[in-house]
Amino acid sequence: MGKSLNLNVRVSGVLGEFVSGNVGEDGSYENVSEYVRDLIRRDMERVEQEDFARLKAELQRAFATPDSEFLSLTADDIIQRNRRAR
């Protein structure tokens, strides 16, 4: 596991009230730290889902491309192309 990071965040007004409503006896979380960790995990999942959706769309476009548009290359062709690109 990586290094711990301490966060000090101040929320007030509507945001503070919302957090308070989700923490404690009446909320879904025992404490604010638990709530923040869950929010971060959910955001990580969202980013992963967006990345997957982009990859899926890119692969769908690639597989929809007609075979006639692909070039047949050997390993030597690719090595030579990469040497010229340097």
Backbone atoms as SQL, in Angstrom:
CREATE TABLE atoms (id INTEGER PRIMARY KEY, chain TEXT, resi INTEGER, resn TEXT, atom TEXT, x REAL, y REAL, z REAL);
INSERT INTO atoms VALUES
  (1, 'A', 1, 'MET', 'N', 0.846, -1.180, 0.000),
  (2, 'A', 1, 'MET', 'CA', 0.000, 0.000, 0.000),
  (3, 'A', 1, 'MET', 'C', 0.881, 1.229, 0.000),
  (4, 'A', 2, 'GLY', 'N', 0.426, 2.297, -0.619),
  (5, 'A', 2, 'GLY', 'CA', 1.209, 3.511, -0.740),
  (6, 'A', 2, 'GLY', 'C', 1.237, 4.340, 0.517),
  (7, 'A', 3, 'LYS', 'N', 1.933, 5.434, 0.405),
  (8, 'A', 3, 'LYS', 'CA', 2.071, 6.373, 1.511),
  (9, 'A', 3, 'LYS', 'C', 0.727, 7.011, 1.848),
  (10, 'A', 4, 'SER', 'N', 0.482, 7.238, 3.130),
  (11, 'A', 4, 'SER', 'CA', -0.752, 7.897, 3.560),
  (12, 'A', 4, 'SER', 'C', -0.690, 9.379, 3.229),
  (13, 'A', 5, 'LEU', 'N', -1.839, 9.932, 2.963),
  (14, 'A', 5, 'LEU', 'CA', -1.961, 11.350, 2.665),
  (15, 'A', 5, 'LEU', 'C', -3.026, 11.920, 3.591),
  (16, 'A', 6, 'ASN', 'N', -2.665, 12.911, 4.348),
  (17, 'A', 6, 'ASN', 'CA', -3.630, 13.569, 5.222),
  (18, 'A', 6, 'ASN', 'C', -4.265, 14.729, 4.481),
  (19, 'A', 7, 'LEU', 'N', -5.581, 14.790, 4.525),
  (20, 'A', 7, 'LEU', 'CA', -6.324, 15.877, 3.888),
  (21, 'A', 7, 'LEU', 'C', -7.010, 16.687, 4.967),
  (22, 'A', 8, 'ASN', 'N', -6.992, 17.979, 4.785),
  (23, 'A', 8, 'ASN', 'CA', -7.698, 18.859, 5.699),
  (24, 'A', 8, 'ASN', 'C', -8.627, 19.707, 4.840),
  (25, 'A', 9, 'VAL', 'N', -9.908, 19.388, 4.883),
  (26, 'A', 9, 'VAL', 'CA', -10.884, 20.044, 4.025),
  (27, 'A', 9, 'VAL', 'C', -11.942, 20.704, 4.886),
  (28, 'A', 10, 'ARG', 'N', -12.253, 21.943, 4.573),
  (29, 'A', 10, 'ARG', 'CA', -13.281, 22.656, 5.315),
  (30, 'A', 10, 'ARG', 'C', -14.497, 22.833, 4.400),
  (31, 'A', 11, 'VAL', 'N', -15.642, 22.370, 4.869),
  (32, 'A', 11, 'VAL', 'CA', -16.885, 22.571, 4.129),
  (33, 'A', 11, 'VAL', 'C', -17.884, 23.245, 5.063),
  (34, 'A', 12, 'SER', 'N', -18.659, 24.118, 4.497),
  (35, 'A', 12, 'SER', 'CA', -19.659, 24.813, 5.313),
  (36, 'A', 12, 'SER', 'C', -20.928, 24.993, 4.498),
  (37, 'A', 13, 'GLY', 'N', -21.916, 25.562, 5.113),
  (38, 'A', 13, 'GLY', 'CA', -23.172, 25.824, 4.419),
  (39, 'A', 13, 'GLY', 'C', -23.841, 24.551, 3.956),
  (40, 'A', 14, 'VAL', 'N', -24.353, 24.584, 2.742),
  (41, 'A', 14, 'VAL', 'CA', -25.084, 23.458, 2.182),
  (42, 'A', 14, 'VAL', 'C', -24.208, 22.206, 2.117),
  (43, 'A', 15, 'LEU', 'N', -22.940, 22.372, 1.744),
  (44, 'A', 15, 'LEU', 'CA', -22.039, 21.220, 1.663),
  (45, 'A', 15, 'LEU', 'C', -21.848, 20.588, 3.038),
  (46, 'A', 16, 'GLY', 'N', -21.596, 21.397, 4.032),
  (47, 'A', 16, 'GLY', 'CA', -21.420, 20.902, 5.389),
  (48, 'A', 16, 'GLY', 'C', -22.655, 20.179, 5.899),
  (49, 'A', 17, 'GLU', 'N', -23.813, 20.744, 5.619),
  (50, 'A', 17, 'GLU', 'CA', -25.064, 20.111, 6.035),
  (51, 'A', 17, 'GLU', 'C', -25.262, 18.769, 5.340),
  (52, 'A', 18, 'PHE', 'N', -24.898, 18.726, 4.080),
  (53, 'A', 18, 'PHE', 'CA', -25.037, 17.477, 3.325),
  (54, 'A', 18, 'PHE', 'C', -24.128, 16.398, 3.893),
  (55, 'A', 19, 'VAL', 'N', -22.873, 16.752, 4.169),
  (56, 'A', 19, 'VAL', 'CA', -21.932, 15.794, 4.751),
  (57, 'A', 19, 'VAL', 'C', -22.447, 15.332, 6.108),
  (58, 'A', 20, 'SER', 'N', -22.878, 16.262, 6.938),
  (59, 'A', 20, 'SER', 'CA', -23.391, 15.910, 8.276),
  (60, 'A', 20, 'SER', 'C', -24.572, 14.950, 8.187),
  (61, 'A', 21, 'GLY', 'N', -25.402, 15.123, 7.179),
  (62, 'A', 21, 'GLY', 'CA', -26.555, 14.248, 7.003),
  (63, 'A', 21, 'GLY', 'C', -26.182, 12.836, 6.585),
  (64, 'A', 22, 'ASN', 'N', -24.975, 12.666, 6.057),
  (65, 'A', 22, 'ASN', 'CA', -24.526, 11.348, 5.611),
  (66, 'A', 22, 'ASN', 'C', -23.601, 10.655, 6.600),
  (67, 'A', 23, 'VAL', 'N', -23.289, 11.324, 7.702),
  (68, 'A', 23, 'VAL', 'CA', -22.344, 10.795, 8.687),
  (69, 'A', 23, 'VAL', 'C', -23.035, 10.710, 10.050),
  (70, 'A', 24, 'GLY', 'N', -22.681, 9.688, 10.814),
  (71, 'A', 24, 'GLY', 'CA', -23.223, 9.565, 12.172),
  (72, 'A', 24, 'GLY', 'C', -24.380, 8.595, 12.240),
  (73, 'A', 25, 'GLU', 'N', -25.124, 8.685, 13.305),
  (74, 'A', 25, 'GLU', 'CA', -26.211, 7.739, 13.562),
  (75, 'A', 25, 'GLU', 'C', -27.259, 7.717, 12.455),
  (76, 'A', 26, 'ASP', 'N', -27.589, 8.879, 11.902),
  (77, 'A', 26, 'ASP', 'CA', -28.626, 8.947, 10.875),
  (78, 'A', 26, 'ASP', 'C', -28.079, 8.765, 9.464),
  (79, 'A', 27, 'GLY', 'N', -26.766, 8.750, 9.306),
  (80, 'A', 27, 'GLY', 'CA', -26.161, 8.667, 7.977),
  (81, 'A', 27, 'GLY', 'C', -25.696, 7.272, 7.611),
  (82, 'A', 28, 'SER', 'N', -25.161, 7.154, 6.424),
  (83, 'A', 28, 'SER', 'CA', -24.672, 5.875, 5.914),
  (84, 'A', 28, 'SER', 'C', -23.236, 5.587, 6.317),
  (85, 'A', 29, 'TYR', 'N', -22.543, 6.596, 6.855),
  (86, 'A', 29, 'TYR', 'CA', -21.129, 6.457, 7.202),
  (87, 'A', 29, 'TYR', 'C', -20.914, 6.774, 8.671),
  (88, 'A', 30, 'GLU', 'N', -19.944, 6.086, 9.282),
  (89, 'A', 30, 'GLU', 'CA', -19.651, 6.320, 10.695),
  (90, 'A', 30, 'GLU', 'C', -18.914, 7.628, 10.925),
  (91, 'A', 31, 'ASN', 'N', -18.064, 7.994, 9.953),
  (92, 'A', 31, 'ASN', 'CA', -17.291, 9.227, 10.120),
  (93, 'A', 31, 'ASN', 'C', -16.996, 9.845, 8.757),
  (94, 'A', 32, 'VAL', 'N', -16.496, 11.058, 8.784),
  (95, 'A', 32, 'VAL', 'CA', -16.244, 11.805, 7.551),
  (96, 'A', 32, 'VAL', 'C', -15.165, 11.129, 6.717),
  (97, 'A', 33, 'SER', 'N', -14.138, 10.584, 7.372),
  (98, 'A', 33, 'SER', 'CA', -13.063, 9.919, 6.627),
  (99, 'A', 33, 'SER', 'C', -13.600, 8.757, 5.801),
  (100, 'A', 34, 'GLU', 'N', -14.475, 7.972, 6.402),
  (101, 'A', 34, 'GLU', 'CA', -15.071, 6.846, 5.683),
  (102, 'A', 34, 'GLU', 'C', -15.854, 7.349, 4.474),
  (103, 'A', 35, 'TYR', 'N', -16.590, 8.427, 4.666),
  (104, 'A', 35, 'TYR', 'CA', -17.387, 9.023, 3.592),
  (105, 'A', 35, 'TYR', 'C', -16.489, 9.515, 2.457),
  (106, 'A', 36, 'VAL', 'N', -15.428, 10.214, 2.787),
  (107, 'A', 36, 'VAL', 'CA', -14.518, 10.746, 1.767),
  (108, 'A', 36, 'VAL', 'C', -13.836, 9.604, 1.018),
  (109, 'A', 37, 'ARG', 'N', -13.390, 8.564, 1.727),
  (110, 'A', 37, 'ARG', 'CA', -12.761, 7.417, 1.061),
  (111, 'A', 37, 'ARG', 'C', -13.731, 6.771, 0.071),
  (112, 'A', 38, 'ASP', 'N', -15.003, 6.658, 0.462),
  (113, 'A', 38, 'ASP', 'CA', -15.996, 6.074, -0.443),
  (114, 'A', 38, 'ASP', 'C', -16.199, 6.957, -1.670),
  (115, 'A', 39, 'LEU', 'N', -16.249, 8.265, -1.475),
  (116, 'A', 39, 'LEU', 'CA', -16.393, 9.175, -2.613),
  (117, 'A', 39, 'LEU', 'C', -15.216, 9.050, -3.570),
  (118, 'A', 40, 'ILE', 'N', -14.015, 8.922, -3.025),
  (119, 'A', 40, 'ILE', 'CA', -12.820, 8.781, -3.863),
  (120, 'A', 40, 'ILE', 'C', -12.872, 7.460, -4.631),
  (121, 'A', 41, 'ARG', 'N', -13.260, 6.379, -3.951),
  (122, 'A', 41, 'ARG', 'CA', -13.379, 5.086, -4.635),
  (123, 'A', 41, 'ARG', 'C', -14.401, 5.154, -5.771),
  (124, 'A', 42, 'ARG', 'N', -15.512, 5.795, -5.520),
  (125, 'A', 42, 'ARG', 'CA', -16.541, 5.931, -6.557),
  (126, 'A', 42, 'ARG', 'C', -16.026, 6.750, -7.734),
  (127, 'A', 43, 'ASP', 'N', -15.251, 7.783, -7.450),
  (128, 'A', 43, 'ASP', 'CA', -14.687, 8.601, -8.524),
  (129, 'A', 43, 'ASP', 'C', -13.670, 7.794, -9.325),
  (130, 'A', 44, 'MET', 'N', -12.881, 6.971, -8.632),
  (131, 'A', 44, 'MET', 'CA', -11.932, 6.103, -9.336),
  (132, 'A', 44, 'MET', 'C', -12.671, 5.139, -10.257),
  (133, 'A', 45, 'GLU', 'N', -13.756, 4.561, -9.780),
  (134, 'A', 45, 'GLU', 'CA', -14.563, 3.657, -10.606),
  (135, 'A', 45, 'GLU', 'C', -15.132, 4.386, -11.817),
  (136, 'A', 46, 'ARG', 'N', -15.582, 5.620, -11.616),
  (137, 'A', 46, 'ARG', 'CA', -16.137, 6.415, -12.725),
  (138, 'A', 46, 'ARG', 'C', -15.076, 6.640, -13.792),
  (139, 'A', 47, 'VAL', 'N', -13.866, 7.006, -13.365),
  (140, 'A', 47, 'VAL', 'CA', -12.779, 7.245, -14.313),
  (141, 'A', 47, 'VAL', 'C', -12.442, 5.955, -15.066),
  (142, 'A', 48, 'GLU', 'N', -12.388, 4.825, -14.355),
  (143, 'A', 48, 'GLU', 'CA', -12.111, 3.542, -15.002),
  (144, 'A', 48, 'GLU', 'C', -13.194, 3.200, -16.019),
  (145, 'A', 49, 'GLN', 'N', -14.454, 3.462, -15.676),
  (146, 'A', 49, 'GLN', 'CA', -15.554, 3.188, -16.602),
  (147, 'A', 49, 'GLN', 'C', -15.468, 4.079, -17.838),
  (148, 'A', 50, 'GLU', 'N', -15.100, 5.344, -17.655),
  (149, 'A', 50, 'GLU', 'CA', -14.941, 6.246, -18.795),
  (150, 'A', 50, 'GLU', 'C', -13.793, 5.787, -19.685),
  (151, 'A', 51, 'ASP', 'N', -12.676, 5.383, -19.075),
  (152, 'A', 51, 'ASP', 'CA', -11.535, 4.889, -19.841),
  (153, 'A', 51, 'ASP', 'C', -11.924, 3.633, -20.625),
  (154, 'A', 52, 'PHE', 'N', -12.662, 2.728, -19.971),
  (155, 'A', 52, 'PHE', 'CA', -13.099, 1.507, -20.640),
  (156, 'A', 52, 'PHE', 'C', -14.034, 1.831, -21.806),
  (157, 'A', 53, 'ALA', 'N', -14.938, 2.769, -21.602),
  (158, 'A', 53, 'ALA', 'CA', -15.872, 3.154, -22.664),
  (159, 'A', 53, 'ALA', 'C', -15.121, 3.734, -23.863),
  (160, 'A', 54, 'ARG', 'N', -14.081, 4.553, -23.599),
  (161, 'A', 54, 'ARG', 'CA', -13.277, 5.101, -24.697),
  (162, 'A', 54, 'ARG', 'C', -12.548, 3.994, -25.451),
  (163, 'A', 55, 'LEU', 'N', -11.962, 3.061, -24.701),
  (164, 'A', 55, 'LEU', 'CA', -11.254, 1.947, -25.326),
  (165, 'A', 55, 'LEU', 'C', -12.211, 1.090, -26.146),
  (166, 'A', 56, 'LYS', 'N', -13.378, 0.812, -25.583),
  (167, 'A', 56, 'LYS', 'CA', -14.376, 0.007, -26.279),
  (168, 'A', 56, 'LYS', 'C', -14.798, 0.677, -27.587),
  (169, 'A', 57, 'ALA', 'N', -15.033, 1.986, -27.548),
  (170, 'A', 57, 'ALA', 'CA', -15.423, 2.719, -28.755),
  (171, 'A', 57, 'ALA', 'C', -14.306, 2.686, -29.794),
  (172, 'A', 58, 'GLU', 'N', -13.072, 2.829, -29.344),
  (173, 'A', 58, 'GLU', 'CA', -11.933, 2.793, -30.259),
  (174, 'A', 58, 'GLU', 'C', -11.807, 1.415, -30.909),
  (175, 'A', 59, 'LEU', 'N', -11.979, 0.370, -30.129),
  (176, 'A', 59, 'LEU', 'CA', -11.912, -0.989, -30.676),
  (177, 'A', 59, 'LEU', 'C', -13.064, -1.260, -31.639),
  (178, 'A', 60, 'GLN', 'N', -14.248, -0.752, -31.312),
  (179, 'A', 60, 'GLN', 'CA', -15.389, -0.943, -32.207),
  (180, 'A', 60, 'GLN', 'C', -15.140, -0.267, -33.552),
  (181, 'A', 61, 'ARG', 'N', -14.537, 0.941, -33.512),
  (182, 'A', 61, 'ARG', 'CA', -14.201, 1.617, -34.772),
  (183, 'A', 61, 'ARG', 'C', -13.170, 0.814, -35.561),
  (184, 'A', 62, 'ALA', 'N', -12.172, 0.279, -34.852),
  (185, 'A', 62, 'ALA', 'CA', -11.124, -0.492, -35.521),
  (186, 'A', 62, 'ALA', 'C', -11.694, -1.755, -36.162),
  (187, 'A', 63, 'PHE', 'N', -12.571, -2.455, -35.432),
  (188, 'A', 63, 'PHE', 'CA', -13.136, -3.681, -35.989),
  (189, 'A', 63, 'PHE', 'C', -14.147, -3.402, -37.094),
  (190, 'A', 64, 'ALA', 'N', -14.672, -2.190, -37.156),
  (191, 'A', 64, 'ALA', 'CA', -15.621, -1.830, -38.205),
  (192, 'A', 64, 'ALA', 'C', -14.906, -1.415, -39.491),
  (193, 'A', 65, 'THR', 'N', -13.604, -1.191, -39.412),
  (194, 'A', 65, 'THR', 'CA', -12.825, -0.791, -40.583),
  (195, 'A', 65, 'THR', 'C', -12.709, -1.976, -41.539),
  (196, 'A', 66, 'PRO', 'N', -12.966, -1.745, -42.824),
  (197, 'A', 66, 'PRO', 'CA', -12.863, -2.851, -43.793),
  (198, 'A', 66, 'PRO', 'C', -11.434, -3.397, -43.869),
  (199, 'A', 67, 'ASP', 'N', -11.318, -4.689, -44.092),
  (200, 'A', 67, 'ASP', 'CA', -10.003, -5.324, -44.184),
  (201, 'A', 67, 'ASP', 'C', -9.146, -4.698, -45.275),
  (202, 'A', 68, 'SER', 'N', -9.768, -4.169, -46.300),
  (203, 'A', 68, 'SER', 'CA', -9.013, -3.575, -47.412),
  (204, 'A', 68, 'SER', 'C', -8.207, -2.352, -46.992),
  (205, 'A', 69, 'GLU', 'N', -8.542, -1.759, -45.868),
  (206, 'A', 69, 'GLU', 'CA', -7.819, -0.575, -45.400),
  (207, 'A', 69, 'GLU', 'C', -6.614, -0.914, -44.535),
  (208, 'A', 70, 'PHE', 'N', -6.421, -2.183, -44.210),
  (209, 'A', 70, 'PHE', 'CA', -5.286, -2.592, -43.397),
  (210, 'A', 70, 'PHE', 'C', -4.106, -2.943, -44.289),
  (211, 'A', 71, 'LEU', 'N', -2.904, -2.675, -43.800),
  (212, 'A', 71, 'LEU', 'CA', -1.679, -3.029, -44.507),
  (213, 'A', 71, 'LEU', 'C', -1.074, -4.266, -43.869),
  (214, 'A', 72, 'SER', 'N', -0.538, -5.123, -44.696),
  (215, 'A', 72, 'SER', 'CA', 0.156, -6.297, -44.191),
  (216, 'A', 72, 'SER', 'C', 1.623, -5.920, -43.985),
  (217, 'A', 73, 'LEU', 'N', 2.100, -6.023, -42.752),
  (218, 'A', 73, 'LEU', 'CA', 3.476, -5.648, -42.426),
  (219, 'A', 73, 'LEU', 'C', 4.188, -6.807, -41.755),
  (220, 'A', 74, 'THR', 'N', 5.470, -6.906, -42.042),
  (221, 'A', 74, 'THR', 'CA', 6.292, -7.880, -41.344),
  (222, 'A', 74, 'THR', 'C', 6.950, -7.176, -40.158),
  (223, 'A', 75, 'ALA', 'N', 7.556, -7.963, -39.281),
  (224, 'A', 75, 'ALA', 'CA', 8.287, -7.380, -38.152),
  (225, 'A', 75, 'ALA', 'C', 9.411, -6.487, -38.667),
  (226, 'A', 76, 'ASP', 'N', 10.089, -6.910, -39.749),
  (227, 'A', 76, 'ASP', 'CA', 11.172, -6.091, -40.320),
  (228, 'A', 76, 'ASP', 'C', 10.641, -4.753, -40.842),
  (229, 'A', 77, 'ASP', 'N', 9.457, -4.752, -41.461),
  (230, 'A', 77, 'ASP', 'CA', 8.846, -3.496, -41.929),
  (231, 'A', 77, 'ASP', 'C', 8.646, -2.525, -40.763),
  (232, 'A', 78, 'ILE', 'N', 8.160, -3.033, -39.672),
  (233, 'A', 78, 'ILE', 'CA', 7.883, -2.186, -38.505),
  (234, 'A', 78, 'ILE', 'C', 9.179, -1.671, -37.897),
  (235, 'A', 79, 'ILE', 'N', 10.183, -2.540, -37.801),
  (236, 'A', 79, 'ILE', 'CA', 11.484, -2.119, -37.254),
  (237, 'A', 79, 'ILE', 'C', 12.083, -1.017, -38.121),
  (238, 'A', 80, 'GLN', 'N', 12.052, -1.191, -39.438),
  (239, 'A', 80, 'GLN', 'CA', 12.595, -0.171, -40.337),
  (240, 'A', 80, 'GLN', 'C', 11.822, 1.146, -40.233),
  (241, 'A', 81, 'ARG', 'N', 10.497, 1.060, -40.154),
  (242, 'A', 81, 'ARG', 'CA', 9.678, 2.271, -40.011),
  (243, 'A', 81, 'ARG', 'C', 10.035, 3.007, -38.729),
  (244, 'A', 82, 'ASN', 'N', 10.215, 2.287, -37.652),
  (245, 'A', 82, 'ASN', 'CA', 10.557, 2.911, -36.369),
  (246, 'A', 82, 'ASN', 'C', 11.953, 3.510, -36.389),
  (247, 'A', 83, 'ARG', 'N', 12.869, 2.900, -37.091),
  (248, 'A', 83, 'ARG', 'CA', 14.226, 3.456, -37.199),
  (249, 'A', 83, 'ARG', 'C', 14.205, 4.775, -37.968),
  (250, 'A', 84, 'ARG', 'N', 13.390, 4.837, -39.019),
  (251, 'A', 84, 'ARG', 'CA', 13.280, 6.078, -39.816),
  (252, 'A', 84, 'ARG', 'C', 12.613, 7.185, -39.017),
  (253, 'A', 85, 'ALA', 'N', 11.723, 6.821, -38.096),
  (254, 'A', 85, 'ALA', 'CA', 10.982, 7.827, -37.306),
  (255, 'A', 85, 'ALA', 'C', 11.839, 8.497, -36.247),
  (256, 'A', 86, 'ARG', 'N', 12.978, 7.942, -35.929),
  (257, 'A', 86, 'ARG', 'CA', 13.825, 8.495, -34.863),
  (258, 'A', 86, 'ARG', 'C', 14.451, 9.772, -35.253);
